[in-house]
Amino acid sequence: MSKIEYGFTPKYMTKNGKPWFPMMGEFHYSRYPKEYWKESLYKMKAGGIETVSAYAFWIHHEEVEGEYDFSGVRDLRAFTELVKETGLTMFLRIGPWCHGEVRNGGLPDWLLKKSFEIRSNNEEYFAEVKRYYKKLAEEVEGLLYKDNGPIIGIQIENEYGHCGGLQGEAGEEHMRCLTGLAKEAGFLVPYYTATGWGGAVTGGLLPVMGGYCEAPWDQRLTEIEPSGNYVFTEERNDHNIGSDYGFGAGITFDIHKFPFLTAELGGGLQVTRHRRPVAHPKDIGAMSMVKLGCGVNLLGYYMYHGGTNPKGKRTTLQESRETGYPNDLPVYSYDFAAPIREYGQMSETLKEIKLLAMFLRDFGSSFCEMEPFIPESNPLYQNNLKDLRTSVRRKDNSGYLFVNNYQRRYTMAEHLSEVLKVELDSEVITFPARDIKNGDFFFLPFYMPVGDGMLKSAMATPLCVLHNGEKDTYVFYTDTAPDYQWVKKPDKAEILTITREEALNAWKVEGDREYLLITCGNVIETDTGHAILSRSTHQVKAYPRLSAPPAGYRYTGEEKGFSVYEKLSDRPSGRVEYTLIREAAGIKVYEFTIQYPSDIEDCFLRIDFGGDSAKLYVKGEWEDDWFYTGQTWEIGLKRYGFPEKLQVEIQALKEKAECYLEIWPEFKDGIACDIYQASVEAEYKDCLNARI
């Protein structure tokens, strides 16, 4: 098998010389149990991720000076081997300073006690980094691109010159020195990246950008201004990232020399003690789509997979004000409201991102070459909630019209019977009138090749292509009449139209042929085929018909071109009871007793409570915690061996607490400290035929 060649142009990344639009997601191996890494990588792959990014936190690997730890959750080599085994590639982010809401930004305490200044151009500091880089490189020897391994990219430092570090030429020199040390250690890869927002210096490396739907690190305790990440703009910089360190300047590199890539597009938000905004699925879906309309050619998410901080040898390992950082984080939980949550739950956010990932997997190569065109009449600022926001990406006359009428936590004006138009060099494409409601966001094709045909326009969005035999099936989704307008109808392709809800629940699966499955469950690869993970799925629809029903399902007929399979029987979720066993000033402790059904994949304890925070104890050990947000706290019990009993401690929240919350709890005598309700939901795993 020949080696894949990777590169980039000023516009996009390349794979074997062709335009390449990757989907990348951050997963911190040291924040997740080793025994579940593989299934989580398969889950990421099911969500459309093809490249995994991961920090190697120095403090996780050398908390005690000279005592390296690459065991258990810290086993970087084993994780990288699984990345390769599951067919993914990897960007390793080697710091030395990473941030990631880790203690000291990932630097060990002992390093901070040295006589030299950290993150400076001090030779003693560089000597320590050189030693650490060398050890990391030894751990992944044979797994780098140069040896046909999965690691194709290395990120150097993080937010250097923006959140600490040197600026100007001294900062550029620092980044060049670190890059040299990385290469000297053996990190030889096609891509070397550096974060480029907020005035960070890049040392000539490939700059990657970011953007979040809110800012839990913002030190204000009030509703903040609308996010600029819902406006189509040529501006690559998100001024809010790292604003807890002070607002940075613009960007330090020439945007005409590098493609617009993201590595830190927020897949959710990690709340802090003082600020707890909740990221909802459409917050992330709309922001992601807008970035495509702005010209992004890599969607990289931080985080894509949540996790739990490991236990330290000498201290806890979370960011805290006690260590001189701006924010207090949970000691253990790093859920992030990510597409895949702290306990491996595949969330609705994953499905929003998957809509774009499926499109980009099949159409991304041509999409990369399409330039963004943002109308001069477009709103410039996010506080304009009245005017419609649009953008066009096209190459010659072929492209997509992007429309966004979504602004997180704000109501946008409705545009009834709106006639959308795209002005080309020689004509104007006019779409049929449609209502655009508050919260709508979508994109539509024009002059799109469909097999051997040409689609002039449609009121439907392309999702994917099923390649089967002589005729390919192009799948589109819409909640309006699709109104396909053809220059030439295809002879060797057909159209399948589904709703947006069906598209959210759609999974493209390759077996003996390519299938589209629609199910509320989650379809993932396994070592032997595919499986459906679900809590309450009763129906699976397939196009074309499966060679055999999924395990535990039966074929019941046809529906709008899909074969329908129904679950043979209902399955129980289990039972839970809880009792208040101890109460003290500002604290209540509850004991939970849980009964599990048989043959389950996992079981999730769901707790709704009012309070400042909660702690989980299993067999007397403090295992996890959670800051109150108004959302349900969900705990995966497989990780703890399905315990029959566990304890939860609720810590009180005062009515006038200095904290920003979007949903406040119920207060009694100025205090909230209660569990409102609890339940358990079992997750089951149903195997699909290995060949489907």
C-alpha positions in Angstrom: 0.0 0.0 0.0 1.5 3.3 -1.1 2.1 6.1 1.5 -0.5 8.8 1.6 1.0 12.3 0.8 -0.3 15.2 2.9 0.2 18.9 2.3 -1.6 22.2 2.1 -2.0 25.2 -0.2 -2.9 28.8 0.8 -6.6 27.7 0.4 -6.9 24.1 1.7 -5.2 21.0 2.9 -4.4 18.2 0.4 -4.3 14.4 0.5 -2.5 12.7 -2.4 -2.4 16.1 -4.1 -6.2 16.5 -4.0 -8.2 19.1 -1.9 -9.0 17.5 1.4 -11.6 18.7 4.0 -10.8 16.9 7.3 -13.1 16.6 10.3 -11.1 16.7 13.5 -12.1 16.1 17.1 -10.2 16.5 20.4 -10.1 13.5 22.8 -7.9 13.5 25.9 -6.8 9.9 26.5 -5.6 10.7 30.0 -9.1 11.9 30.9 -10.9 8.7 29.9 -10.6 5.0 31.0 -8.2 3.0 28.9 -10.6 0.0 28.5 -13.1 2.2 26.7 -10.8 4.1 24.4 -11.5 1.9 21.4 -15.3 2.1 21.6 -15.0 5.9 21.9 -12.8 6.1 18.8 -15.4 4.1 16.9 -18.0 6.6 18.3 -16.0 9.5 17.0 -15.7 7.9 13.6 -19.4 7.3 13.5 -19.9 11.0 14.1 -17.8 11.8 11.1 -14.4 12.4 12.7 -11.4 11.2 10.8 -8.6 12.9 12.7 -8.2 12.8 16.4 -6.4 15.6 18.2 -5.1 15.1 21.7 -3.0 17.0 24.3 -0.1 15.2 26.0 -0.2 17.0 29.3 3.2 17.1 30.9 1.8 17.1 34.4 -0.1 13.9 33.7 3.1 12.2 32.5 5.7 13.6 34.9 3.9 14.9 38.0 7.0 14.0 40.0 10.2 15.2 38.5 12.1 12.3 36.8 9.2 9.8 37.4 7.5 9.3 34.0 4.1 7.7 34.0 2.7 6.2 30.7 0.6 3.6 32.4 -3.2 3.2 32.5 -5.1 6.3 31.2 -1.7 7.9 30.5 -0.6 5.2 28.0 -0.1 7.4 25.0 1.4 4.6 22.9 -1.6 2.3 23.4 -4.0 5.1 22.6 -2.1 5.9 19.4 -2.1 2.3 18.4 -5.9 2.2 18.7 -6.2 5.4 16.6 -4.4 3.5 13.9 -6.4 0.3 14.4 -9.7 2.1 14.1 -8.6 3.7 10.8 -8.2 7.3 12.1 -5.3 9.8 11.9 -4.0 11.9 14.7 -2.7 15.4 15.6 -0.7 15.2 18.8 -0.5 18.5 20.8 2.7 18.3 22.7 2.8 21.7 24.5 4.8 22.1 26.6 2.1 24.5 27.9 -1.3 23.3 26.8 -4.0 24.9 29.0 -6.9 22.5 28.5 -8.2 23.6 32.0 -5.5 21.5 33.5 -3.5 22.5 36.6 -0.7 25.0 35.5 -1.9 24.6 31.9 -0.3 21.2 32.0 3.1 22.2 33.3 4.3 20.2 36.4 4.5 22.0 39.7 8.2 21.1 40.0 9.0 22.9 36.8 7.4 26.1 38.1 9.7 26.0 41.1 12.9 26.1 39.0 15.0 29.3 39.0 14.3 30.1 35.4 11.3 31.7 33.8 8.9 29.2 32.1 7.8 29.7 28.5 10.8 32.0 28.0 13.8 31.9 25.7 15.9 30.5 28.6 18.3 27.7 27.7 17.5 25.8 30.9 13.8 25.9 30.1 14.5 24.7 26.6 16.6 21.9 28.1 13.7 20.6 30.2 11.4 20.8 27.2 13.9 18.9 25.1 14.0 16.1 27.6 10.2 15.9 27.7 9.8 16.0 24.0 12.4 13.2 23.6 10.4 11.0 26.1 7.1 11.6 24.3 8.8 10.8 20.9 10.1 7.6 22.4 6.6 6.6 23.5 5.2 7.0 19.9 8.2 5.6 18.1 7.0 3.8 14.9 3.6 5.5 15.1 4.6 8.8 13.4 3.9 9.5 9.7 7.5 8.9 8.8 6.9 5.2 9.8 3.4 5.0 8.2 1.9 5.7 11.6 -1.3 7.7 12.3 0.3 10.8 13.7 0.2 13.3 10.8 0.3 16.5 12.7 2.0 18.1 15.7 0.8 21.2 17.5 3.5 23.3 19.2 2.6 25.2 22.4 -0.9 26.9 22.7 -2.0 30.5 22.6 1.6 31.5 22.9 2.0 35.3 23.0 -1.7 35.6 23.8 -2.1 33.7 27.1 1.3 34.2 28.4 4.7 33.8 26.7 6.6 36.3 24.6 5.3 38.5 21.8 6.9 39.9 18.7 10.1 38.5 17.3 11.1 37.0 20.7 7.9 35.0 20.6 8.4 34.0 17.0 11.9 32.8 17.9 10.5 30.8 20.9 8.1 29.0 18.6 10.8 28.3 16.1 13.0 26.9 18.8 10.3 24.6 20.1 9.6 23.4 16.6 13.3 22.6 16.2 13.3 20.7 19.4 10.3 18.7 18.4 11.9 17.7 15.0 15.2 16.9 16.8 13.3 14.6 19.1 11.9 12.7 16.1 8.5 14.3 15.5 8.6 14.3 11.7 5.2 14.9 10.3 3.5 16.7 7.3 1.8 19.3 9.5 3.1 21.5 12.3 0.5 23.8 13.7 0.2 26.7 16.1 -2.9 28.4 17.5 -3.3 31.7 15.7 -6.0 33.8 17.6 -5.7 36.7 19.9 -2.3 37.9 18.7 -0.6 34.6 19.3 2.7 34.1 17.5 3.0 31.1 15.2 6.7 30.8 14.3 5.8 30.3 10.7 3.7 27.2 11.5 0.3 26.4 10.0 -2.1 28.5 12.0 -5.3 27.0 13.4 -8.2 29.1 14.7 -11.0 28.7 17.2 -14.4 29.9 18.2 -17.0 29.2 21.0 -20.6 29.9 21.3 -20.0 31.5 24.8 -17.2 32.2 27.2 -17.2 30.4 30.5 -13.8 31.9 31.2 -15.2 35.5 31.0 -14.9 37.0 34.4 -18.2 38.8 34.2 -21.3 37.4 36.1 -23.9 38.8 33.6 -25.2 37.9 30.2 -22.5 38.8 27.8 -22.8 40.2 24.3 -24.0 38.0 21.4 -21.3 35.7 20.0 -19.7 36.9 16.8 -19.4 33.3 15.6 -22.9 33.4 14.2 -22.1 36.2 11.7 -20.6 35.5 8.2 -17.3 37.4 8.1 -13.8 37.2 6.7 -12.5 37.8 10.3 -10.7 34.6 11.4 -10.1 35.7 15.0 -12.4 35.0 17.9 -11.6 37.8 20.3 -13.2 36.1 23.2 -10.9 33.1 23.4 -8.6 33.5 26.3 -10.3 36.8 27.3 -9.8 35.8 30.9 -6.1 36.7 30.2 -7.1 40.0 28.7 -8.3 40.7 25.2 -5.6 40.0 22.6 -4.8 41.8 19.4 -5.6 40.5 16.0 -3.6 37.9 14.1 0.1 37.9 13.5 0.3 35.9 10.2 -0.6 36.6 6.6 -4.0 35.1 6.0 -3.3 35.0 2.3 -0.5 32.4 2.8 -2.5 29.9 4.9 -5.9 28.2 4.6 -8.6 29.0 7.1 -8.5 26.0 9.5 -10.0 25.5 13.0 -8.7 23.3 15.8 -10.6 24.8 18.6 -14.2 25.3 17.4 -16.1 24.7 20.6 -17.9 21.3 20.5 -19.6 22.5 23.7 -18.6 24.5 26.8 -16.8 23.6 30.0 -18.5 25.5 32.8 -16.5 27.2 35.6 -17.6 27.9 39.1 -18.4 31.6 38.4 -19.9 31.2 34.9 -22.0 28.3 33.8 -23.5 28.7 30.3 -25.1 25.7 28.7 -24.2 24.7 25.1 -27.2 23.3 23.2 -26.9 21.2 20.0 -28.1 23.9 17.7 -25.7 26.4 19.3 -22.9 24.2 17.9 -24.6 23.2 14.6 -25.4 26.8 13.6 -21.9 28.0 14.5 -20.3 25.2 12.5 -22.4 25.9 9.5 -21.6 29.6 9.6 -17.9 28.8 9.7 -18.3 26.9 6.5 -19.9 29.9 5.0 -16.9 32.0 6.2 -14.5 29.9 4.3 -13.2 27.3 6.8 -11.6 24.3 5.3 -11.0 22.2 8.4 -13.6 21.8 11.2 -11.6 20.9 14.3 -13.6 20.6 17.6 -12.4 21.2 21.1 -13.7 19.2 22.8 -15.3 16.5 20.8 -15.2 13.9 23.6 -15.5 14.9 27.3 -13.7 13.2 30.1 -12.7 13.1 33.7 -9.5 14.4 35.2 -7.2 11.7 36.5 -6.3 11.5 40.1 -2.9 13.2 40.9 -0.1 11.8 43.0 0.4 14.9 45.0 -2.4 17.4 44.0 -5.6 17.5 42.1 -5.1 18.2 38.5 -7.7 20.8 37.5 -7.3 24.5 36.8 -8.0 26.6 39.8 -7.7 30.1 41.2 -5.6 28.7 44.0 -2.8 28.0 41.5 -3.0 31.5 40.1 -5.3 30.8 37.1 -8.4 32.8 36.4 -11.0 30.1 36.9 -12.1 27.3 39.3 -13.0 24.1 37.4 -14.6 20.9 38.8 -11.9 18.8 40.4 -12.8 15.8 38.2 -15.5 16.4 35.6 -14.5 17.7 32.2 -17.8 16.9 30.4 -17.7 20.0 28.3 -21.2 19.3 27.0 -19.3 17.7 24.2 -20.6 15.7 21.2 -19.5 12.7 23.2 -20.0 13.3 26.9 -17.9 12.5 29.9 -19.2 8.9 30.1 -19.2 8.2 26.4 -22.8 9.3 25.7 -23.3 10.2 22.1 -25.3 13.4 22.3 -27.6 15.4 20.0 -24.7 17.8 19.4 -22.9 14.9 17.7 -25.8 14.5 15.3 -25.8 18.2 14.4 -22.1 18.1 13.5 -22.7 14.8 11.7 -25.0 16.5 9.2 -22.0 18.6 8.1 -19.5 15.7 8.4 -21.5 13.4 6.1 -21.8 16.2 3.5 -18.1 17.0 3.7 -17.0 13.4 3.5 -18.7 13.0 0.1 -18.5 16.6 -1.3 -15.6 18.1 0.7 -13.0 17.9 -2.0 -14.9 20.1 -4.4 -16.2 22.3 -1.5 -12.6 23.1 -0.5 -12.0 24.9 -3.8 -15.1 27.2 -3.4 -14.3 30.7 -2.3 -16.5 32.5 0.2 -18.5 35.6 -1.1 -20.2 37.6 1.7 -22.6 40.2 0.4 -21.8 43.8 1.2 -25.3 44.2 2.5 -24.8 41.4 5.1 -24.9 42.4 8.8 -21.4 43.2 10.1 -22.2 42.8 13.8 -23.9 40.1 15.8 -26.1 42.6 17.6 -28.0 43.1 14.4 -30.8 40.7 15.0 -33.1 42.1 12.2 -31.3 41.5 8.9 -30.8 38.1 7.3 -27.3 36.7 7.3 -26.1 35.0 4.1 -23.0 33.9 2.4 -22.1 32.1 -0.8 -19.2 29.6 -1.4 -18.6 28.9 -5.1 -16.1 28.0 -7.7 -17.1 29.4 -11.1 -20.9 29.0 -11.2 -21.2 26.0 -8.8 -21.6 26.3 -5.1 -23.8 26.7 -2.0 -25.9 29.5 -0.5 -25.6 29.7 3.3 -28.4 31.2 5.4 -28.2 31.8 9.2 -31.1 33.2 11.3 -29.8 31.8 14.5 -28.1 33.7 17.4 -27.6 31.9 20.7 -29.9 33.2 23.4 -31.3 36.0 21.2 -34.4 36.1 19.0 -33.9 36.8 15.4 -36.4 38.6 13.2 -38.5 36.3 11.0 -38.4 36.7 7.2 -41.6 35.5 5.7 -41.9 34.6 2.0 -38.2 35.4 1.6 -36.9 35.0 -1.9 -33.3 34.0 -1.8 -31.0 34.9 -4.7 -27.4 34.2 -5.7 -25.8 36.6 -8.2 -23.4 34.9 -10.6 -21.3 36.5 -13.2 -23.8 35.9 -16.0 -27.2 35.2 -14.2 -29.1 35.4 -11.0 -30.2 32.1 -9.3 -33.6 32.7 -7.7 -35.0 30.2 -5.1 -38.7 29.9 -4.4 -40.1 32.0 -1.6 -39.9 30.4 1.8 -40.4 31.5 5.4 -37.2 31.8 7.4 -38.0 31.6 11.1 -36.1 32.5 14.2 -33.5 29.8 14.7 -33.3 28.6 11.1 -30.0 27.8 9.5 -29.3 25.9 6.3 -27.5 25.8 3.0 -28.7 25.1 -0.5 -26.9 24.0 -3.7 -26.8 25.6 -7.1 -25.2 24.2 -10.2 -24.3 21.1 -8.4 -23.1 18.0 -10.3 -25.3 15.0 -9.5 -23.9 11.9 -11.2 -24.0 12.6 -15.0 -26.6 15.3 -14.4 -26.6 19.0 -13.3 -28.8 20.3 -10.6 -29.4 24.0 -11.1 -30.9 24.6 -7.7 -32.9 22.9 -4.9 -34.7 23.8 -1.7 -33.0 20.8 -0.1 -29.5 20.3 1.4 -27.2 17.5 0.3 -26.3 15.0 2.9 -24.3 12.2 1.3 -24.0 9.8 -1.7 -24.6 6.0 -1.6 -22.4 4.4 -4.2 -24.0 1.1 -5.3 -23.6 -0.4 -8.7 -24.7 1.5 -11.8 -26.7 4.2 -10.1 -25.6 6.3 -7.2 -28.1 7.7 -4.7 -27.8 11.3 -3.7 -29.4 12.0 -0.4 -30.9 15.4 0.4 -32.9 16.7 3.3 -35.5 19.4 3.7 -38.6 20.3 5.7 -40.1 22.2 2.7 -40.9 21.1 -0.9 -37.5 20.2 -2.3 -38.2 21.9 -5.7 -35.3 20.3 -7.7 -34.6 22.4 -10.8 -32.5 20.6 -13.4 -30.2 21.7 -16.2 -30.0 18.0 -17.0 -31.5 15.2 -15.1 -29.0 12.4 -14.3 -29.3 9.0 -16.0 -26.9 7.3 -13.6 -28.0 8.7 -10.3 -31.2 9.0 -8.3 -32.4 11.3 -5.6 -33.6 10.3 -2.1 -35.2 13.1 0.0 -35.7 12.9 3.7 -36.5 15.4 6.5 -34.0 17.2 8.6 -35.0 15.1 11.7 -34.4 12.0 9.6 -31.1 13.3 8.5 -30.0 14.0 12.1 -30.7 10.3 12.8 -29.1 9.1 9.6 -26.0 6.9 9.5 -24.1 5.9 6.3 -22.9 2.4 6.7 -20.6 0.4 4.5 -20.9 -3.4 4.4 -21.5 -5.6 1.3 -22.8 -2.3 -0.1 -23.5 1.3 1.1 -26.6 1.8 3.2 -28.4 4.7 4.9 -29.9 3.7 8.2 -32.3 6.0 10.1 -32.6 5.3 13.8 -32.8 7.3 17.0 -30.1 5.0 18.3 -26.4 5.4 17.4 -24.8 3.2 14.8 -21.1 2.5 15.3 -18.4 0.3 13.9 -17.2 -2.6 15.9 -14.3 -5.0 15.3 -16.6 -7.4 13.6 -19.1 -5.2 11.8 -21.6 -2.6 13.1 -23.9 -2.2 16.1 -26.7 0.0 17.3 -26.3 1.6 20.7 -29.7 2.7 22.1 -31.7 3.3 25.2 -35.2 3.3 23.7 -34.9 2.6 20.0 -37.8 0.6 18.6 -37.4 1.2 14.9 -34.7 1.2 12.2 -35.2 2.2 8.6 -32.8 1.2 5.9 -32.1 2.1 2.3 -31.7 -0.2 0.5 -33.1 -3.2 2.3 -30.6 -5.0 4.6 -29.6 -8.6 3.8 -30.8 -9.5 7.3 -32.6 -7.7 10.1 -30.5 -6.3 13.0 -30.3 -8.6 16.0 -33.6 -8.4 17.9 -35.5 -6.7 15.1 -38.0 -7.9 12.5 -38.8 -6.6 9.0 -42.3 -5.0 9.0 -42.6 -3.5 5.5 -41.7 -0.5 3.4 -42.1 3.2 4.0 -41.2 5.9 1.5 -38.5 3.8 -0.1 -37.1 2.6 3.2 -37.3 -0.9 4.6 -38.6 -0.8 8.2 -37.5 -3.0 11.1 -39.2 -3.0 14.5 -37.9 -4.1 17.8 -39.2 -7.5 18.8 -39.8 -6.6 22.5 -39.4 -3.7 24.9 -36.5 -3.7 27.3 -36.4 -2.4 30.9 -34.4 0.5 32.1 -33.7 -0.6 35.6 -34.8 1.0 38.9 -33.3 3.4 41.4 -34.2 4.5 44.9 -32.4 7.2 47.0 -32.5 8.2 50.6 -31.1 11.2 52.5 -28.6 9.7 54.9 -26.7 12.7 56.3 -27.3 16.4 56.5 -25.0 19.2 57.8 -24.6 22.9 57.3 -24.8 23.4 53.5 -24.5 19.7 52.6 -26.9 16.8 52.0 -25.7 13.3 51.4 -27.9 10.7 49.6 -27.5 7.0 49.1 -28.7 5.4 45.9 -29.7 1.8 45.5 -29.8 0.6 41.8 -31.2 -2.5 40.2 -29.9 -3.3 36.7 -31.6 -5.2 33.8 -29.6 -8.0 32.3 -27.5 -7.9 29.1 -27.0 -4.1 29.1 -24.1 -2.2 27.5 -24.2 0.6 30.1 -26.6 2.2 32.5 -26.9 5.9 33.2 -28.0 7.4 36.5 -29.8 10.7 35.8 -30.0 13.2 38.7 -31.8 16.6 38.7 -30.8 18.6 41.7 -30.6 22.1 43.1 -27.3 23.3 44.6 -23.9 24.7 43.9 -22.3 21.3 43.0 -22.4 17.6 43.6 -19.9 14.9 44.4 -20.1 11.2 43.5 -18.8 8.5 45.9 -18.4 4.9 44.9 -17.2 2.4 47.6 -16.3 5.4 49.7 -14.0 6.9 47.0 -14.6 10.4 45.5 -14.9 9.6 41.8 -16.6 12.6 40.1 -18.2 16.0 40.6 -20.6 18.3 38.8 -21.3 22.1 38.9 -25.0 22.8 38.8 -26.3 24.3 35.5 -29.9 23.3 35.5 -29.2 20.4 33.3 -29.5 16.7 34.3 -26.3 15.2 35.7 -25.8 11.9 33.9 -23.4 9.3 35.4 -22.3 6.2 33.4 -22.3 3.3 35.8 -20.4 0.8 33.6 -17.2 2.6 34.5 -17.7 1.8 38.2 -18.6 -1.9 37.7 -22.4 -1.3 37.9 -22.4 -0.7 41.7 -25.6 -1.6 43.6 -25.0 1.4 46.0 -23.4 4.8 45.7 -23.5 8.1 47.4 -24.1 11.6 46.1 -23.2 14.8 48.1 -25.1 18.0 47.3 -23.4 21.3 48.3 -25.7 24.2 48.8 -26.0 27.2 46.5 -27.0 30.6 48.1 -29.6 32.7 46.4 -27.2 35.6 46.0 -24.2 33.6 45.0 -21.6 35.3 42.7 -22.3 33.1 39.8 -23.7 33.4 36.3 -26.5 30.8 35.7 -28.9 30.6 32.8 -31.3 28.4 34.9 -31.5 29.1 38.6 -32.6 26.3 41.0 -35.5 26.5 43.5 -34.5 28.2 46.8 -35.9 27.5 50.3 -34.9 30.2 52.8 -32.3 31.5 50.5 -30.6 28.1 49.9 -30.8 25.4 47.2 -29.6 22.0 48.4 -31.9 19.1 47.2 -32.2 16.3 44.8 -35.5 16.8 42.8 -35.6 13.5 41.0 -33.5 10.6 39.8 -33.9 7.8 37.3 -31.8 5.3 35.4 -31.7 4.5 31.7 -30.1 1.3 30.4 -28.2 1.3 27.1 -28.3 -1.8 24.9 -26.1 -2.9 22.1 -27.7 -4.6 19.1 -25.4 -6.1 16.5 -26.0 -5.7 12.8 -25.0 -8.5 10.4 -21.3 -8.2 9.8 -21.9 -7.8 6.1 -25.2 -6.0 6.7 
